[in-house]
């Protein structure tokens, strides 16, 4: 029974863990890395075609974004997630695939002009649409046997609509081990969704540490602070541009702005417009409205019972088409613009930054975590100029951050979540935190709270029955590819290799078939080999 750490180890994004239990192979999350990629991640320990199950904590791309890639490499197993996560992934993975295809096309236009070889997208829209067919939705708090020797339960962890901690009961050689994967632990007192639920009893805990070295302090008055920023910007005839994660954060901001309008906190601007410029955010808001009963907190539910939509108000406008998006920046009236992506790495927000960053009357308001290496992080740290679409833009706009607003628990609430698990687990594996934060949080857990804790690196492997390390992990820093040509060749060859691995998996699955079918299958494989053998 083995646990292998692949992604978000001494890094914040790219969560991925593998388990081998009683002859079954499964993963918990399979996320895409965003921002600076510090460590050279280890390869998956086995081919995607051999993977039986994936357990998904929530829909954010840094936890789900590689699922279409796994499909393209031969994965045909079952993905277990909550209903809301399943609904969100149906739109988020398509959106991610669209970005992959658009970025590849943009790079390839440049490559064609300069005579360089083209590169394929990481995965395609077809891969995304196909992998969502493999989702199987589970209800919160239901104990489910997914196969002999493996039971799972998803509990609301209050980070995002549908987000979950996952408990796994693994039985092998008549011994049962319980694991608890925290997922991303939510902040308390967030609008719309419930506070994190606590777990009890586990042999091993794998937990995030995004804010494992800091406190959020007291909860700010987000509504009053947001109203202040909007007023100050509108008085200068500027726009408030908010890079906002399309799923979760955008809906929270709509909740705050609805309250500003309902309480008439900006009487001098009673009819100000708010644009949600993100097709993904528009679709995600519809998903929120469909999952009211299972995910909303009591305050939001009370509004619903009164016939009030918590995330709608007069002056709310949505733009879906490119033409609608472009028209926003030709409207000279002061306005609030919410657009993705939240870290300014892709999407329409980059166009709005191009039109507003150079204007001193405007405000760029950050409302979420900005990973190392992202444009959002650079702007928060005071970079004087940026390059957008090949154009150098001076940063003259007012750069602000809505202090305290976060979907992640702070250090105190991370510890509070862990302390609910009694007795103390045999080991706490700390993941999903920046390099030094992981080590700092481990030291805190060991020295101040008496836990056995460690922060594994990518590639580390642990024997869950024996309680011993099988591999230390890789501390090698990320290398850059030598050329576009080699990157393209590697990507295409890896897809060919994955297809071969999938073929082997199909062969194994046909063991016990009729002799007639096996002979026909063998002849087809030999014919293919004869065609391509060199």
Beta strands, then each sheet from edge to edge (+ up, - down):
strand 1: 2-7
strand 2: 16-21
strand 3: 24-30
strand 4: 53-55
strand 5: 78-82
strand 6: 135-138
strand 7: 144-147
strand 8: 150-156
strand 9: 164-172
strand 10: 175-181
strand 11: 204-208
strand 12: 240-243
strand 13: 273-277
strand 14: 316-319
strand 15: 335-339
strand 16: 363-366
strand 17: 385-388
strand 18: 391-394
strand 19: 398-401
strand 20: 427-431
strand 21: 453-454
strand 22: 461-463
strand 23: 468-471
sheet 1: 6+ 5+ 4+ 3+ 2- 1+ 22- 23+
sheet 2: 7+ 8- 9+ 10- 11- 20- 21-
sheet 3: 14+ 13+ 15+ 12+ 16+ 19+
sheet 4: 17+ 18-
end
